[in-house]
Amino acid sequence: MLFNRYMALTTQDLKKIKAIVEEVVELKLEEKLEEKLEEKLNDKLRLLPTRDEFLTKMDEVMGELKDTREEQTILQDIHPNNIHSFAN
């Protein structure tokens, strides 16, 4: 009589349970993976300068480039074609 009260699980029941467990495990693994990826990405992004730091440095570099080009132009005017004239 006790057996009739609690029915045994069928193969189909077990397959459904298995599918549910697999789905839950897959979702949890995806969540963990996303957390780890976000954590690693944030670690890498911390190494980059802020936008303001980047733009400040670029202004500095562009200023140096402008100065270098001006110096090069002046030197070319003084020594065209890199020919030096020596007094005899």
C-alpha positions as CSV (number, residue, x, y, z in Angstrom):
1,M,0.0,0.0,0.0
2,L,2.9,2.4,0.7
3,F,4.3,1.8,-2.8
4,N,1.1,3.0,-4.4
5,R,1.2,6.2,-2.4
6,Y,4.6,7.1,-3.7
7,M,5.1,6.3,-7.4
8,A,8.5,5.5,-8.7
9,L,10.1,7.9,-11.2
10,T,9.9,6.9,-14.8
11,T,12.6,7.2,-17.3
12,Q,10.8,10.2,-18.8
13,D,10.8,11.9,-15.4
14,L,14.5,11.3,-15.0
15,K,15.2,12.7,-18.4
16,K,13.2,15.9,-17.5
17,I,15.1,16.2,-14.2
18,K,18.4,15.8,-16.0
19,A,17.5,18.4,-18.6
20,I,16.5,20.9,-15.8
21,V,19.7,20.2,-13.9
22,E,21.8,20.6,-17.0
23,E,20.1,24.0,-17.8
24,V,20.6,25.3,-14.3
25,V,24.3,24.2,-14.3
26,E,24.9,25.8,-17.7
27,L,23.3,29.1,-16.5
28,K,25.4,29.1,-13.4
29,L,28.6,28.4,-15.4
30,E,27.7,31.3,-17.8
31,E,27.2,33.6,-14.9
32,K,30.5,32.7,-13.3
33,L,32.3,33.0,-16.7
34,E,30.8,36.5,-17.2
35,E,31.9,37.5,-13.7
36,K,35.4,36.3,-14.3
37,L,35.6,38.0,-17.8
38,E,34.3,41.3,-16.4
39,E,36.8,41.1,-13.5
40,K,39.7,40.5,-15.9
41,L,38.5,43.2,-18.2
42,N,38.3,45.7,-15.4
43,D,41.8,44.7,-14.2
44,K,43.1,45.5,-17.7
45,L,41.2,48.7,-18.1
46,R,42.6,50.0,-14.8
47,L,46.0,50.1,-16.6
48,L,44.8,52.6,-19.2
49,P,44.9,56.3,-18.7
50,T,41.8,58.3,-18.3
51,R,40.5,60.3,-21.3
52,D,41.8,63.5,-19.8
53,E,45.2,62.0,-19.1
54,F,45.4,60.6,-22.7
55,L,44.4,64.0,-24.3
56,T,46.9,65.9,-22.1
57,K,49.7,63.5,-23.1
58,M,48.7,63.8,-26.8
59,D,48.8,67.6,-26.6
60,E,52.3,67.3,-25.1
61,V,53.5,64.9,-27.8
62,M,51.9,67.0,-30.6
63,G,53.7,70.1,-29.2
64,E,57.0,68.3,-29.2
65,L,56.4,67.1,-32.8
66,K,55.6,70.7,-33.9
67,D,58.8,71.9,-32.2
68,T,60.9,69.2,-33.9
69,R,59.4,70.0,-37.3
70,E,60.2,73.7,-36.8
71,E,63.8,72.9,-35.8
72,Q,64.1,70.7,-38.9
73,T,62.9,73.5,-41.1
74,I,65.3,75.9,-39.6
75,L,68.2,73.4,-40.0
76,Q,67.3,72.8,-43.7
77,D,67.3,76.6,-44.3
78,I,70.8,76.8,-42.8
79,H,72.2,73.6,-44.4
80,P,70.1,72.9,-47.6
81,N,70.5,69.3,-48.8
82,N,72.7,68.6,-45.8
83,I,75.7,70.2,-47.6
84,H,78.1,72.1,-45.3
85,S,80.2,74.8,-46.8
86,F,83.7,75.1,-45.4
87,A,85.9,78.1,-45.7
88,N,89.0,77.5,-47.9
